[in-house]
Amino acid sequence: MRRGISVWLDVPVEALAQRITAVGTDSRPLLHSEAGNAYMETVKRLSIIREERSEAYANANARVSLENMAAKLGQRDVSEFSPTAIAMEALEQIKCFLISEDGF
């Protein structure tokens, strides 16, 4: 992750699980499960993956936290953000990173 600029799209595990189970886990080998409640199984597996990768995620140059975006806008539901809004926040975070790298 040291080539270019890395961006961590920090989405709550529950919101990710909701999105993923809505379309099915068949195309996601790390999350696919035949047994039990698909949503709960996905939350459990995503939590494990997030924990395993937390150090790598923390090393990203920029972080786009949907929870922070929601707090700034007074919203509770992170699933309401459009891809455009998330992309705009990513660009803002990249800009902040670039400014801090240049020492401005």
trRosetta pair geometry for C-beta under 8 A, 3 or more apart (Angstrom, degrees):
i j d omega theta_ij theta_ji phi_ij phi_ji
1 6 4.5 25 -176 -75 104 154
1 56 6.5 128 -4 -170 147 95
1 59 6.4 118 87 102 135 112
1 60 6.9 -76 168 -96 140 62
2 6 7.9 -39 -75 -23 25 123
5 61 4.8 -91 -157 60 77 151
5 62 6.6 28 168 1 109 111
5 94 5.8 77 144 -134 153 104
5 97 6.6 130 -148 99 122 148
5 98 7.8 -40 -98 -64 145 92
6 59 7.5 28 75 110 145 76
6 60 4.4 -120 114 -136 103 75
6 61 5.1 124 52 8 68 89
6 62 7.4 179 95 31 49 71
7 60 6.0 83 -141 -179 11 127
7 61 7.0 -46 -72 62 53 85
7 62 4.7 -20 -112 74 78 102
7 63 7.4 165 -163 -89 60 23
7 64 6.2 27 176 -8 107 107
7 90 5.4 42 -165 -150 154 106
7 93 6.8 112 -132 92 104 126
7 94 6.7 -47 -83 -69 118 99
8 57 4.8 95 -126 -166 134 83
8 58 7.8 27 -58 -71 163 21
8 60 3.7 -176 -29 19 99 162
8 62 7.2 -169 24 95 70 49
8 63 4.6 -15 63 -113 107 74
8 64 7.0 -175 88 27 54 66
9 64 5.2 -14 -115 65 58 111
9 66 7.9 40 178 -35 76 99
9 86 7.2 40 -137 180 113 123
9 90 7.4 -28 -89 -88 91 117
10 57 7.5 108 -89 176 92 126
10 63 5.6 21 -15 -173 125 98
10 64 6.3 176 23 82 78 49
10 65 4.3 -21 74 -102 125 66
10 66 6.6 -154 93 8 66 74
10 67 7.4 -64 119 17 105 95
11 15 5.3 -111 170 82 99 119
11 16 5.1 117 106 -58 118 97
11 66 5.1 39 -111 7 66 134
11 78 6.7 166 -146 135 79 142
12 15 4.6 85 67 7 90 105
12 16 7.0 -161 93 -6 46 86
12 66 6.8 -101 -6 72 81 115
12 67 6.2 92 -50 -58 104 109
12 78 6.1 137 15 31 110 150
13 16 5.6 -57 -149 38 33 112
13 17 6.1 33 155 -21 68 107
13 43 5.8 93 141 -146 109 72
13 46 4.7 155 -149 111 98 122
13 47 5.4 39 -142 -73 162 75
13 50 6.2 -93 -83 -19 113 151
14 17 5.7 -53 -146 36 30 112
14 18 6.4 34 154 -23 63 105
14 43 6.2 16 -98 -113 60 114
15 18 5.7 -51 -148 32 31 114
15 19 6.6 30 154 -16 64 105
15 66 7.0 -95 70 91 165 152
15 78 5.1 -48 -92 76 160 115
15 79 5.5 -165 -144 -64 106 89
16 19 5.9 -59 -152 38 31 108
16 20 6.0 23 157 -15 68 112
16 42 7.8 -148 113 150 84 111
16 46 5.6 158 93 -146 129 157
17 20 5.8 -58 -140 41 29 108
17 21 5.9 19 165 -11 67 111
17 39 5.6 93 150 -160 113 68
17 42 4.1 144 -138 108 94 112
17 43 4.5 -18 -74 -69 164 71
17 46 5.8 -131 -66 8 94 146
18 21 6.4 -59 -139 41 22 101
18 22 6.3 31 156 -31 59 108
18 39 6.9 27 -91 -133 54 110
18 79 6.8 -58 91 -85 138 140
19 22 5.8 -57 -154 25 27 117
19 23 7.2 -2 160 3 61 105
19 79 7.2 -179 -63 -122 99 107
20 23 6.7 -76 -160 45 30 92
20 25 6.1 49 154 -88 104 82
20 28 6.6 -27 -159 7 121 162
20 31 6.2 -45 162 142 147 162
20 42 5.5 -180 85 -161 126 147
20 46 7.9 166 17 -64 152 131
21 24 7.3 43 -157 -86 35 22
21 25 6.6 -13 -99 -42 59 99
21 38 4.7 138 -135 123 115 110
21 39 4.8 -71 -14 -84 173 69
21 42 5.4 -143 -56 3 105 155
24 27 7.3 80 102 8 95 86
25 28 5.0 -76 -161 54 69 106
25 31 4.7 -121 -150 111 119 99
25 32 4.4 168 129 -96 103 59
25 33 6.8 6 92 20 153 65
25 38 6.4 -169 -4 -161 124 109
25 42 6.3 -153 -80 -87 135 114
26 32 6.0 74 -110 -112 26 124
28 31 4.2 0 118 41 121 109
28 32 5.8 159 80 -42 66 84
29 32 5.8 -41 -127 14 28 116
30 45 6.6 159 145 166 78 126
30 49 6.5 75 153 -83 135 137
31 41 7.9 123 -176 122 70 92
31 42 5.4 38 -169 -123 113 84
31 45 5.2 160 -119 97 66 145
31 46 7.0 23 -108 -58 114 82
33 36 6.6 -21 133 51 129 98
33 38 6.9 171 67 -120 96 63
33 41 4.3 -107 54 158 153 152
33 42 7.6 -148 20 -59 116 64
33 45 7.4 -175 -34 -35 125 140
35 41 7.4 134 84 -85 66 147
36 40 6.5 -89 149 73 115 111
36 41 5.2 127 88 -55 119 117
37 40 4.1 51 87 21 116 111
37 41 6.3 167 82 -14 58 87
38 41 5.8 -59 -143 40 27 111
38 42 6.1 27 158 -20 64 110
39 42 5.8 -60 -150 37 27 110
39 43 6.4 29 153 -20 64 104
40 43 5.6 -48 -147 33 33 113
40 44 6.4 35 154 -20 64 105
41 44 5.7 -55 -150 36 31 113
41 45 6.3 23 155 -13 66 109
42 45 5.9 -56 -142 42 31 106
42 46 5.9 30 159 -18 67 109
43 46 6.0 -58 -143 40 25 108
43 47 6.2 30 156 -24 62 108
44 47 5.9 -57 -153 32 26 113
44 48 6.7 24 152 -16 62 105
45 48 5.7 -53 -152 35 35 111
45 49 6.3 33 152 -17 67 106
46 49 5.6 -54 -144 40 34 111
46 50 6.0 37 156 -22 67 106
47 50 5.8 -52 -145 35 28 112
47 51 6.4 29 155 -19 62 106
48 51 5.8 -56 -151 35 30 111
48 52 6.4 27 153 -17 65 108
49 52 5.7 -57 -148 38 31 111
49 53 6.1 4 162 2 67 115
50 53 6.2 -73 -141 51 25 95
50 54 6.2 56 155 -68 64 86
50 57 7.6 -9 -155 -13 70 155
51 54 5.7 -20 -147 -24 29 118
53 56 5.0 -57 -169 46 75 113
53 57 5.6 78 131 -27 90 102
54 57 5.6 -56 -144 38 31 112
54 58 6.2 34 157 -23 66 107
55 58 5.7 -54 -148 34 29 113
55 59 6.8 28 153 -20 61 106
56 59 5.8 -60 -156 32 34 112
56 60 8.0 60 145 -45 59 80
57 60 6.0 -23 -172 -17 45 112
60 63 5.9 117 83 -73 123 75
61 94 7.4 51 111 -120 113 67
61 97 4.8 74 158 -155 97 153
62 90 6.9 104 120 -158 135 64
62 93 3.8 122 -171 133 116 107
62 94 5.0 -68 -45 -75 163 54
62 96 7.1 122 -118 62 104 96
62 97 4.7 -95 -69 -33 96 136
63 93 6.3 -139 57 -161 38 147
64 69 7.5 18 -180 -41 79 123
64 86 6.3 89 159 -167 143 80
64 89 5.1 112 -140 114 108 109
64 90 4.8 -40 -65 -83 142 73
64 93 5.6 -137 -72 1 76 153
65 68 3.8 70 86 8 115 109
65 69 6.6 178 95 -11 61 81
66 69 5.3 -48 -146 35 38 117
66 70 6.3 42 153 -22 66 103
66 78 3.9 79 145 -156 121 128
66 81 6.2 -136 -138 10 104 149
66 86 7.2 -22 -92 -109 95 106
67 70 5.7 -52 -149 35 31 113
67 71 6.4 33 152 -21 64 105
67 78 6.3 -50 -73 -74 51 134
68 71 5.6 -52 -147 35 33 113
68 72 6.4 35 155 -20 65 104
69 72 5.9 -56 -151 34 30 111
69 73 6.4 5 159 1 64 114
69 75 7.9 -16 119 49 75 118
69 78 7.3 97 68 -127 106 91
69 81 6.4 41 116 -90 145 144
69 85 7.4 115 -175 147 143 110
69 86 7.7 -70 -60 -102 171 65
69 89 5.7 -47 -92 -99 125 159
70 73 6.2 -73 -147 50 28 97
70 74 7.9 -102 167 70 58 12
70 75 4.3 -99 -150 78 80 90
70 76 6.5 97 176 -108 128 9
70 77 7.2 177 -127 60 132 24
70 78 5.2 -83 -50 -82 133 77
70 81 7.8 -101 -69 -47 84 115
71 74 7.6 34 -173 -71 27 30
75 78 7.5 129 113 -78 115 44
75 80 6.3 -122 -172 55 145 134
77 80 4.9 81 99 -16 103 108
78 81 6.2 -25 -175 -1 59 113
81 85 4.7 -124 -164 82 88 128
81 86 5.4 97 140 -53 125 93
82 85 4.7 100 53 3 79 99
82 86 7.1 -147 93 -1 44 85
83 86 5.7 -58 -148 40 34 111
83 87 6.1 36 153 -21 68 107
84 87 5.6 -54 -145 37 30 112
84 88 6.3 32 155 -21 64 105
85 88 5.7 -52 -148 34 30 112
85 89 6.6 30 153 -17 62 104
86 89 5.7 -54 -151 37 33 111
86 90 6.4 38 148 -23 65 104
87 90 5.4 -50 -148 33 34 115
87 91 6.5 36 152 -19 65 102
88 91 5.7 -50 -150 34 33 112
88 92 6.6 35 150 -19 63 104
89 92 5.5 -52 -150 35 35 114
89 93 6.4 33 153 -17 67 105
90 93 5.8 -56 -148 38 31 109
90 94 6.3 33 152 -19 65 106
91 94 5.6 -52 -145 37 32 112
91 95 6.3 38 152 -23 64 104
92 95 5.6 -51 -150 33 31 115
92 96 6.6 33 151 -19 63 103
93 96 5.6 -48 -149 34 35 114
93 97 6.5 38 150 -20 64 103
94 97 5.5 -52 -151 35 34 114
94 98 6.3 33 153 -18 67 105
95 98 5.8 -56 -147 37 30 109
95 99 6.4 30 155 -19 65 106
96 99 5.8 -55 -147 36 29 111
96 100 6.3 25 156 -15 64 108
97 100 5.9 -61 -149 39 29 107
97 101 6.2 29 153 -21 66 108
98 101 5.6 -53 -145 35 32 113
98 102 6.4 22 158 -12 64 108
99 102 6.0 -64 -149 41 29 104
99 104 4.9 -81 -166 65 83 109
100 103 7.7 44 -177 -74 33 27
100 104 7.8 -94 -75 52 24 68
